[in-house]
Structures are given as C-alpha cells and as structure tokens.
C-alpha cells in the first residue's frame, strides 16, 4: 500500500523558514520514472505546485518561488524534505506531497496534507 | 507556462443526472491531462489521467475525453458522494504542472 504523510510545524512566524517532511512507504523514489511533488492550497483557493524531486535526484521548482524553495530527498529514509524561506502570511496554506509514477505521470497518491499558518 | 481554464466555476445538477465539466489549455497538451476530485477537508484524489484513463478504483460513471487543448469530464449519473470540487491538471513537458481553478459541483 502506497502512503505519504506530511509533517512539520502548524504555525511559523513571518520571515521564518518552513521545513516540511514527506515520509512515504510502499514505493521507492529510486524507481525509474518516479517523482515526489509538493503542492499547496491556500484556504478556499486552487492548487499550486511548488517543487518536484525525481528518481535521478533532479530538482524542479515553481519559477515564481524558486529563490525561496529547496527540495531534497533521503532514499534510505523514504523522505522528501521541502524548505521555504522568508515565510509570509500569504504562504498560509495546506501543503501536500504526492507521488508521480511513470505509469500515469499524474499525482496518483497524495498525503493528507498539513495546514501551515504564518502569523506573528 | 500553460494556463488551464475550467468552466463553469459552479455547476448545479440533480442527483441521477449527468454532469459535464470542461477544461481548456492555453496551448496543446496532447492527452497529458488529469482530473482530480476534492472533498472538503480532504486531499485531491486522482480520477482520470491520460485524458481518458480511469485511475484505480474509480467508478465507470466517471469518464474523460478530449485532446489538444479541450477536455471534458463527464459523470454519467450523479451520486451524492460526487458533489465536490474538481480540478484539471496538465503535465505536458512537465514540470511545471499547472492546475485549473476548479469547478464546484453542487446539488441542485
């Protein structure tokens, strides 16, 4: 069974750095064609992709947020970590991680998400 | 960046009736198009990928069609559990992946 779970702080202060961890099971990020992606969704708004890490350890970022994002993976721990610097109240959102396998190229399994509030 | 436009923003349909949701891309994405369903407080769930392939365990009443820039998600006979938010997403030459703004399917 494939599962993903996001963890991290529920609240951060403006200008702080957010670190989120996606812990997954039931698949390996080393599998050819596999990727893990981070998506966020502000309250009442649409989905926005943030960053992606693929099986070659190649990293891709949303252009508009690239200077603030870092994605990394730990294959042995089955984890993908996302850091976002200089947090602002507009970054308040639910953050999801999801898997993208080669067979579909779509986000076929998602974590439940973690709500992060940015407030002083 | 490819922009995805969904219409209508809200669709009111009665249970048992058919619902047709549209998604248009700002340029061709081939058949690299997925549909997701999201219920309040839940993560999105993959319904359709490759424009028309149902994901695992998705009921046959959900069908997708289209290619290029125009796509449709059809729900043939609406059940109570189908009233939710629906997003389309393109993954042509990704990343980036881009999502539409969503269509809210509500009970008439």
HADDOCK unambig.tbl for C-alpha pairs under 7 A between the chains (distance, minus, plus):
assign (segid A and resid 46 and name CA) (segid B and resid 101 and name CA) 5.35 0.50 0.50
assign (segid A and resid 46 and name CA) (segid B and resid 102 and name CA) 6.79 0.50 0.50
assign (segid A and resid 47 and name CA) (segid B and resid 99 and name CA) 6.34 0.50 0.50
assign (segid A and resid 49 and name CA) (segid B and resid 97 and name CA) 6.68 0.50 0.50
assign (segid A and resid 60 and name CA) (segid B and resid 95 and name CA) 6.88 0.50 0.50
assign (segid A and resid 62 and name CA) (segid B and resid 96 and name CA) 6.73 0.50 0.50
assign (segid A and resid 104 and name CA) (segid B and resid 49 and name CA) 6.37 0.50 0.50
assign (segid A and resid 106 and name CA) (segid B and resid 34 and name CA) 6.52 0.50 0.50
assign (segid A and resid 106 and name CA) (segid B and resid 49 and name CA) 6.31 0.50 0.50
assign (segid A and resid 107 and name CA) (segid B and resid 46 and name CA) 6.69 0.50 0.50
assign (segid A and resid 108 and name CA) (segid B and resid 46 and name CA) 5.51 0.50 0.50
assign (segid A and resid 110 and name CA) (segid B and resid 43 and name CA) 6.57 0.50 0.50
assign (segid A and resid 111 and name CA) (segid B and resid 43 and name CA) 6.95 0.50 0.50
assign (segid A and resid 112 and name CA) (segid B and resid 42 and name CA) 6.59 0.50 0.50
assign (segid A and resid 112 and name CA) (segid B and resid 43 and name CA) 5.46 0.50 0.50
assign (segid A and resid 113 and name CA) (segid B and resid 43 and name CA) 6.60 0.50 0.50
